[in-house]
Amino acid sequence: MIRVQDQEEFITVRVQDPRVQNKCSWNAYVDFKIFLHTNSKAFTAKTSCVRRRYSEFVWLKKKLQKNAGLVPVPELPVKTPFFTLDNEEFIENRRKGLQQFLERVLKMTVLLSDSHLHLFLQTQLSVTVIDQCVQGCGPHSVTGAILAYASSNLGWVQEEGAGDES
């Protein structure tokens, strides 16, 4: 009998494609595409693609720290209150910092069971709706919300339509 070894688990995350949203507005911001690919049993969907802004990462870090107790959660890149949206070097450094943050978070076993993390990475739900979902107040369970987003192809449609802006 030939025994096939179990495939080693992997989690790959990429933070990329920074985009300025509401560019001609006083409340303009930069968001980033987060691409997740994994075979880990910890994740419901094996691939996902969402867009998140820095303030949502700050929210996630607070939730993870609250749920992790005494285990320190990795640091985010520092918040800079005054920067211009056309400062490509700043945006690239922030992107790299967010990438490192997620890579470190995903290496921490204690955080892999956090529902906030899964909904953050695998749905486009707002942070308010994520909180409601985790508390059982939303229309879906955590798994249901992830599966609904995965089956909708919204992340992929969003990316395909991105180049259509003129």
N, C-alpha and C positions, 0 to 999 in steps of 0.2 A: 504494500500500500504506500502510495506517495503522499506525504504530508505537506500541505501548502502552509507556509508560515503566515501568520497574521500580518497584514500590512501595518507598518508603523503609522501611528496617528500623526497628522500634521494640521496645522492651522496657519494659513497664510493671509495676511492682511496688508492692504496697500492703501495709503492715503495719497490721493493724487488729484489732478485736474482742479486747481483752485479757480473759483469763478466769483466775480463781483456781482452781487444781486442788488437790485434797486439802485443802480449806479447813479442815476440823476436825482437821487433823493437824499435827504438828510439822514435817513436811517439805512444807508447802504452798508453792506457787510460782505464778507468773503465766506463762501462755503466750500467744502471739499468733498470729493467722491471717496467713499470708503468701499473698497472691494474686498470681500471675504471669500475664501475658498478653503474648504476643510473636509476631512473625512472623520473628524472627531465625533464620537457618540454624544458629546456634550451639546452639539448644535443640531437643531431641528432641520434647518435648510443647509445644504452643503455648499451653496454659493449664494451670495447676495451682493447687492450694490445699492447703496444709499448715499444721500448727501447730507452732511452735517456742518454746522457752523461752530466756531470756537465756544460760544456761550453754552452750547449743548454738551460739549466735552467737559466744561466746568461743572455742569449739572451732573453728568455721569460720574465724574471723580467724587463728588460729594456723596452720591448714592452708594458708590462702591465702598468708600471709606466708612460710611455709616454701617453698612452690612458686614464689612470685614473686621470690625472691632479694632483690636490692637495691631493687626497686621497692616503695615504701612502700604498705601496705594502709591504707585509711581507718580512722579510729578508731571505736570503739564508744562509746556513752554510758558514763560512769563506773560502775563497780560500787559499789553502796552496801550494805555488809554488814548494816546495821540499818535496816529500813524496815518499816512495817506494810502489810499487803496491802490495807487499806482506804484507803490514801493515793492517791486518784484522781489528784491532780496529779503525784505522782511517777511513777505508772504511765503517764500520758499523756506525760510528758516522755521516759520511756524508750521508749515506742512511737515517738515522733517521731525520737528518736536512732537507733533500729534501722532506721526507714524511710530516713533519710539515709544510714546506713551501706550498706544494700543498693543504694540509688540510685547512690551513688558507686562501689561495687564493680562494678556492672553497666555503668558507663561506661568501665571500664578493660579495654581489649582483651586485655591480657596475662592477665587473670583469667577471661575468658569461656570459655577452654578447660579450666578446672580441673574435674575430675570431682567433687571434693568439693562444689563450688558447685552443680553440676547436681543431684546427689543430695539435697543439703540443701533446695533449692528445689522439686524435682519429685517427691520421694518422702517418705514418712513414716518411712523407715528410721531406726533409732537411729544415733548417731554411731559406735558400735562396728561395726555392720553396714555402714555407709558405708565405713569404713576397710577392712573385709574385702572389700567389693565392688571398691573401687579397686585393691586389691592382687591381685585375681583369685581370692580365696579364697571368695567367696560363691556362691550357686546361680545368680546371674545376672551378666551383664556389666552395665556401667553403663547402656548403652542398654536392655538387657533389663529391668533393674530399673525404669527410668523408664517404659517402655512397660507393664510389668505393673501399676504403680501407676495410670497414666493409664487403662488399660482397666478397672480395678477400680471406678472411681468412688468410692473410699474418701473422698477429700477432699470430694466433694460430698455424700455420704451423711452424713459427719460433720457438715457444716454444716446440713443439713436436719434432722437429729435433735437438734441443739443446743437448740432451743427447747422440747423435750419434757420437760426436767428440771423437776420440781416440788418 
